[in-house]
């Protein structure tokens, strides 16, 4: 099915991907004969559920991975994109889901490496990024700071802005706003519209359907590795493929939040006069006090995205507060779901090991004990995969073989199914498709009903829709609670 508004027949595409197949080791087919044409001055949005093949397609177009079969043409000429460096030389940049920047190098050093591939002045790239941040009303990122010291949202923003700066012809973006606040996301979309008007092609994936429904010039919809539709910008076929979006209010409001918890229970967590700084010494929370009990969901919303990771890590206990106290009921089992899968798993290890990681770490051992049998490893991994309903090529494949959304679902369900007394979600909906979001919200409700204390830390109030929770907003480092009447109008 191919409907919608198209570029002029006389206008040739910059890039043509023809009959692209991608088969991972173990036989898992991520793409089955997909065609894609990319035109200058166009914003092309690729949509689909987790595991549909969106990321794989962009990685092939960026030179990060090679297709099993099919061909890519640039300006009508068949090309072999054997690496991202070759793609950059041809004017194709990409911002990856997660991050491709090197954490132990500074911002300036990362830009210097990228500049060698695209043959651009590194100072010019840095200046471009700084100017864009200024236009967005955001503070500059210190070029001498290590990338590992940036928050996840800052890292994502930096990678997107670098891709925009160095992509001379085509900019590929994989979930570019997944960790960004609604306000910053709007600014990014405004910037992308401007660069497309300047003649560059923008190709992006996005699970935030409401965010892009009126934004893209053309939409390709993938399902289980197949291209099932190509539609124009007028909402054609959206009702067929995304009825739960079209039938909603579409305003991005969070009127579905219900204030208060499911019920009163034993106090599990208490924070008193808590002050938290990030790795650069910037205050992200000042003198905050709050309590969380069993059967309760408490949400902290940082509208500018600052402090989400730092606050989550402080509550979990892997980051020390600058001052104040955190008390957790002794003996409590605590789970933590970070916003990026890399911090909750070992990507080079198998799906089976990652699924069983909690059991491996928590099992008491004596000298001579077997850590875990092959049979138990398989049994537990397969059970977790069934519970989380994820698609895997093989439990012995590495975590890198999973789509970003499926990898995240595995980490979420692994942390939730251990029956935690306290569970902390950092940007819970990042990189998840609509069906996964619905499953996660049901999981959160079930956790609270079964007696867990749930803490959600997010930059997007939309994450809280349809959840019964107590809401705090982070404003200039201070926590501000909302009255019940205010929650309905967020």
Number of C-alpha atoms within 10 A of each C-alpha: 8 13 13 16 14 15 15 9 7 6 9 16 19 18 23 21 20 16 16 22 23 24 15 16 12 13 10 15 17 24 27 19 15 19 18 18 15 21 23 20 20 24 25 24 23 26 25 25 21 28 24 21 26 28 22 24 24 22 20 23 24 26 21 18 17 21 22 15 14 16 18 23 17 16 12 12 10 13 14 13 22 14 16 22 19 18 24 27 17 17 17 27 30 30 26 21 21 22 17 13 22 14 15 13 15 19 24 18 19 20 23 17 13 22 19 14 17 22 11 16 15 20 13 14 22 20 13 17 22 20 14 18 18 12 11 16 11 13 10 12 17 14 15 11 17 19 25 16 15 20 19 25 25 17 22 25 22 22 25 25 23 22 24 27 20 28 22 18 21 30 27 25 24 24 25 24 26 23 30 25 20 20 14 20 17 15 16 20 17 13 17 22 19 13 20 18 14 12 15 25 27 29 23 23 24 23 23 19 19 16 18 18 19 11 19 22 21 24 27 21 21 22 19 18 23 20 22 15 17 22 22 18 19 15 14 15 18 17 12 9 16 13 11 12 16 16 9 10 9 12 8 14 14 19 16 16 23 20 20 18 21 19 13 13 15 14 16 19 21 17 18 15 15 22 23 25 21 20 14 11 9 11 16 21 25 20 16 18 16 15 14 24 24 24 24 28 29 23 24 24 26 23 19 20 25 27 26 29 23 23 24 25 18 18 22 19 13 10 16 18 20 16 14 16 16 20 13 20 13 7 7 12 14 20 22 21 25 25 26 23 22 17 11 19 21 16 17 13 14 19 29 23 22 24 26 21 19 14 17 15 10 8 10 9 11 8 5 6 8 8 14 12 9 9 8 11 19 17 13 16 22 18 12 19 21 11 13 20 15 19 18 20 18 18 19 15 20 20 26 15 22 24 24 23 21 26 28 28 25 27 24 22 19 24 22 23 14 13 16 20 25 28 23 26 23 24 27 25 26 24 31 24 20 19 11 21 18 13 14 19 18 13 16 22 21 14 24 23 16 14 21 28 28 27 25 23 27 32 26 24 23 17 21 25 17 16 21 21 23 24 25 20 20 24 16 13 19 17 20 14 16 15 13 14 10 11 20 15 11 15
